Amino acid sequence: MKPKAAVSRIIQALKELYPDGLCSLQYKKDYELLFAVRLSAQCTDARVNQVTPALYARFPTLESFAEADPEEVGQYIHSCGFYNGKSRDIVVCAQKLIADFGGKVPGTMEELVGLPGVGRKTANLILGDVFGQPAYVCDTHCIRITGRLGLTDGSKDPVQVERQLRKVLPPKESNNFCHRMVLFGRDTCTARAPKCAGCPLAGDCDAAKKGGVPGEKEKKVRKKKSGE
């Protein structure tokens, strides 16, 4: 397990890089965040933010979503990919929120994962951002980077990663930490070409101590061969 001092340094470095540590999905109502996270599956947050203003203007209330034709919803979210399944989930989810929860987004893991299209990642994000609870949002960035850092054992299983992070991250830091993982994963610790050289977390990163992750090593080799 990562030493507490190293975990604290990682947390502090990320705070300095990204002081706000906020979710990049834009929303005004709790259920809008729930739907936006569903749309973000296999899609970028930037694309979702381009799509949702028109979607929410056409369906301005939860009731209007519950009464919507999934095909029409699909027309608004087409560019997010997998629009047929996502549109059905959104409409049925709206119906269930009204029928079972009085039109409110529920505040427990058990209730949230019972909604259409909602898994633990989405539920954790809602619990953290809407209800202010400790939350461990294990998306692709979080799974990749925490494995490289040595905060987890490198597992790709979101449930295993969440379980391991709960043991090393202070609960009060968990939600913002995971948001910062997303930001860090987009601009520094990317999947294919991580910027290990000069990385502010390199001193506490297991992968960096071993010479960098494969993508960084391959990039160095290519540069050497090309004479750059």
C-alpha positions in Angstrom: 0.0 0.0 0.0 1.2 3.5 -0.8 2.7 5.3 2.2 0.3 8.0 3.6 3.0 10.7 3.1 3.1 9.9 -0.6 -0.7 9.8 -0.9 -0.8 13.3 0.7 1.8 14.6 -1.7 -0.1 13.3 -4.7 -3.4 14.9 -3.4 -1.7 18.2 -2.7 0.0 18.3 -6.1 -3.3 17.7 -7.9 -4.9 20.4 -5.8 -2.3 22.9 -6.9 -2.8 21.9 -10.6 -6.6 21.9 -10.4 -7.8 24.0 -7.5 -11.5 23.6 -8.3 -11.6 19.9 -9.0 -15.1 20.1 -10.5 -17.0 17.8 -12.8 -16.7 19.0 -16.4 -20.3 18.1 -17.3 -22.6 21.1 -17.3 -26.0 20.9 -15.6 -28.5 22.9 -13.5 -30.8 20.2 -12.1 -29.8 17.0 -10.3 -31.5 14.8 -12.9 -29.7 16.6 -15.7 -26.3 15.5 -14.2 -27.7 12.0 -14.0 -28.7 12.0 -17.7 -25.4 13.8 -18.7 -23.3 11.0 -17.1 -25.4 8.4 -19.0 -24.7 10.3 -22.3 -21.0 10.4 -21.5 -20.5 6.7 -21.8 -18.2 6.1 -24.7 -18.3 9.8 -25.4 -16.4 12.9 -24.3 -17.7 15.3 -21.8 -17.1 18.1 -24.3 -19.5 16.5 -26.8 -22.1 15.9 -24.1 -21.9 19.6 -23.1 -22.6 20.5 -26.8 -25.6 18.3 -27.0 -27.4 18.9 -23.7 -28.4 22.6 -24.0 -30.8 21.8 -26.9 -31.9 18.6 -25.3 -32.8 20.3 -22.0 -34.5 23.1 -23.9 -36.7 20.7 -25.8 -37.5 18.7 -22.6 -37.3 21.3 -19.8 -38.8 19.2 -17.0 -38.5 15.7 -15.7 -42.1 15.1 -16.6 -41.4 16.1 -20.2 -38.6 13.5 -20.4 -41.0 10.9 -18.9 -43.5 11.6 -21.6 -41.0 11.8 -24.4 -40.7 9.5 -27.4 -37.3 7.8 -27.1 -36.8 8.2 -30.9 -37.1 12.0 -30.6 -34.7 12.1 -27.6 -32.3 10.0 -29.8 -32.3 12.7 -32.4 -30.9 15.2 -30.0 -28.2 12.9 -28.6 -27.3 11.1 -31.8 -23.7 12.4 -31.9 -23.1 11.0 -28.4 -23.1 7.5 -29.8 -25.3 4.5 -28.8 -28.2 6.9 -28.9 -30.9 4.3 -29.0 -30.0 2.7 -25.7 -29.2 6.0 -24.1 -32.5 7.6 -25.1 -34.5 4.6 -23.8 -32.6 4.7 -20.5 -33.2 8.4 -20.1 -36.9 8.2 -20.7 -37.4 5.1 -18.5 -35.2 6.6 -15.8 -37.3 9.8 -15.8 -40.4 7.7 -15.4 -38.9 5.7 -12.6 -37.7 8.9 -10.8 -41.3 10.2 -10.9 -43.0 6.9 -10.0 -40.7 5.7 -7.3 -38.9 8.8 -5.9 -41.3 11.7 -6.2 -39.4 13.2 -9.0 -36.2 13.4 -7.0 -32.8 11.8 -7.6 -32.3 9.3 -4.8 -29.3 9.6 -2.5 -28.2 6.0 -1.8 -26.0 3.7 -3.9 -28.6 0.9 -3.8 -31.4 3.2 -5.1 -29.2 4.8 -7.8 -27.9 1.6 -9.3 -31.5 0.4 -9.6 -32.1 3.1 -12.2 -31.8 2.3 -15.9 -28.3 2.8 -17.2 -26.8 3.7 -13.8 -23.8 1.8 -12.5 -21.5 2.3 -9.6 -19.4 5.0 -11.4 -22.5 7.1 -12.2 -23.9 6.5 -8.7 -20.7 7.6 -7.0 -20.5 10.7 -9.1 -24.1 11.6 -8.1 -23.5 10.9 -4.4 -20.4 13.1 -4.4 -21.5 16.0 -6.6 -25.2 16.2 -5.6 -25.2 14.9 -2.0 -21.7 15.7 -0.9 -20.9 12.2 0.2 -17.5 10.6 -0.1 -17.4 9.2 -3.6 -14.9 7.2 -5.6 -15.7 7.7 -9.3 -13.6 5.0 -11.1 -13.7 6.0 -14.7 -11.1 5.1 -17.3 -8.8 8.0 -16.3 -8.9 7.2 -12.6 -8.3 3.4 -13.2 -5.4 4.1 -15.5 -3.6 6.7 -13.4 -4.1 5.3 -10.0 -2.6 2.0 -11.3 0.4 3.9 -12.7 0.9 5.8 -9.5 0.7 2.7 -7.4 -2.4 3.7 -5.4 -4.0 0.5 -6.7 -2.5 -2.8 -7.9 -3.2 -2.0 -11.6 -6.5 -3.8 -11.7 -8.8 -2.7 -14.6 -11.9 -3.8 -12.7 -13.8 -0.6 -11.5 -15.1 -2.3 -8.4 -11.7 -3.5 -7.4 -10.2 -0.1 -8.0 -12.9 1.5 -5.9 -12.3 -0.9 -3.1 -8.6 -0.2 -3.1 -9.0 3.5 -3.3 -11.3 3.5 -0.3 -8.4 2.1 1.7 -5.8 4.8 0.7 -7.8 8.0 0.0 -9.2 10.1 2.8 -13.0 10.2 2.3 -13.2 14.0 2.4 -10.7 14.1 -0.5 -12.2 11.3 -2.6 -14.7 13.1 -4.8 -12.5 16.0 -5.9 -9.5 13.7 -6.3 -11.4 11.6 -8.9 -12.5 14.8 -10.8 -8.8 15.8 -10.8 -7.8 12.4 -12.1 -10.0 13.1 -15.2 -8.4 16.5 -15.8 -4.9 15.1 -15.2 -5.6 12.2 -17.5 -6.6 14.5 -20.3 -3.6 16.8 -20.3 -0.7 14.9 -18.7 -1.1 11.2 -17.9 -2.8 10.3 -21.2 -3.5 6.7 -22.2 -1.1 6.5 -25.2 1.5 9.2 -24.7 1.8 10.2 -21.1 4.1 13.2 -20.3 6.2 11.5 -17.7 9.1 13.9 -18.2 8.4 16.9 -15.9 5.3 15.3 -14.4 4.6 16.9 -11.0 3.6 13.4 -9.6 6.7 11.6 -11.0 8.4 11.5 -7.6 5.6 9.4 -6.1 4.7 7.5 -9.3 5.6 3.8 -9.4 5.5 3.8 -13.2 7.8 6.8 -13.5 10.3 5.3 -11.1 10.5 2.2 -13.3 11.4 4.4 -16.3 8.0 5.7 -17.4 4.9 3.9 -18.8 5.2 2.0 -22.1 3.8 4.9 -24.2 6.4 7.3 -22.9 9.2 4.8 -23.4 8.2 4.1 -27.0 8.0 7.8 -27.7 11.6 8.3 -26.4 12.8 5.4 -28.6 11.2 6.9 -31.7 12.7 10.3 -31.0 16.2 8.7 -30.6 15.9 6.7 -33.8 14.7 9.8 -35.7 17.6 11.9 -34.3 15.2 14.4 -32.6 
